Amino acid sequence: MEVDHGSVGISHELFRSALYKHIGDARRPLLHARVATHMEPLDASELSGELAIHFAEAGEPKRAIHYAKIAAAEAREGGAGTAAVHFFEIVVQNETDPLRRASATADLAKALHMDRQLTRSNPMLELAATRLRRTGDEPTARRMEILRVEGLAENGETPVSDLIDRLIQVKAEARRAKDSEAVALALDGELFLRHKRGNVPRIRALLDEMTVVARSGPPEAACLSNASLGLGVLFRDSEDGVARGERAVEIALEHGFKSHLLKAQCRLIAILAYSARLYLPASQKLIGEARAVAEGSGDRFVRCAIEANVAAFQLDVGDLDEAGESFARAVPLLSGGDVQRVSTNHYLNLAELALLRHDFGDAESRYRGVRDTFPTAPVPHFSNAVHAGLGLCALEQGRFSEA
């Protein structure tokens, strides 16, 4: 403990907690109010987070909301997703106006989703959609429902057919409301789910729907649809897919669509990897730009996806050292969120890296480690990859019957 000019600094959290608990319930709000009143004239812009907490504990909701919104925005712009969640919670807890509370609930749900706290974000997105519909904000409610489907798909606990049905309902509602951006978002979500099921005819039909939206929709919808159409490299024409992905990034930059830019960049990186163009100078420039945008986004999943796509491409072309460095960039992003599927894919890639380096003992250990994390009914793709990897390791080590 340090005492300096009337202020007390406590360096250990256990001591701070013990002292705080001994302050009476009636006295705590008064002390929080005194601290906040003392801090506010100093430099509110630098102390917004602390002021939000103190005013909330002091029972002054308006000032708590004011500073919590500032702190949440700063945290989100700095890529501190967990901190943004904390301050959005303060806003929701202190807001009483139904319209503003619905909007704040949506902000909190999006922050939870971007930080991949899926066990919390999925029910919060549902609550946000309900509150938004009650206040008449149907467009934002549709976007909450699309994000919830995305979160449920990542959890893997809801049948894919049910998720597709929900997206089809949202898509139909958006079309009736002439909400082209929501149509594009729903189509992209449906494309992801159809791809998981390997339904190529239906995927091609979805690409036709996206082409119409890209051609006739407003810029936001055109940006999203072109990003989705870029995946035509897998199902249609490679040149057209690359051109679509590049066009999505151009539209986002031209119109200042910050929220869509990162998604378009991430998708274009995947497109260029699929079409074996990720080593071109323009592609390397794109990767640097996307990483810079991603670091300030707070979107854990997209940041992981960028590094995973770059590393997987490097793995495929044999640049094993560079692939190892790219995989290493993803490691800090895999802790603190519900990213089980992303983590499984990451550790499978590390096992493949060891296999390609001919370190068969390490590869086998990594494949077994992934297998030990499987639930009772693992994802078939992951299970097949593990068994194939273990078979190759056994073969290379001369255990032919086991292989």
Secondary structure, DSSP 8 states (H G I E B T S, - for coil): -EEETTEEE---HHHHHHHHHTS-TTHHHHHHHHHHHHHHHHHTTTSHHHHHHHHHHTT-HHHHHHHHHHHHHHHHHTT-HHHHHHHHHHHHHH--SHHHHHHHHHHHHHHHHHTT-HHHHHHHHHHHHHHHHHTT-HHHHHHHHHHHHHHHHHHT-S-HHHHHHHHHHHHHHHHHTT-HHHHHHHHHHHHHHHHHHT-HHHHHHHHHHHHHHHHHS-HHHHHHHHHHHTTHHHHS-HHHHHHHHHHHHHHHHHHT-HHHHHHHHHHHHHHHHHTT-TTSHHHHHHHHHHHHHHHTT--HHHHHHHHHHHHHHHHHHT-HHHHHHHHHHHGGGGSSS--HHHHHHHHHHHHHHHHHTT-HHHHHHHHHHHHHT--SS--HHHHHHHHHHHHHHHHHTT-TTT-
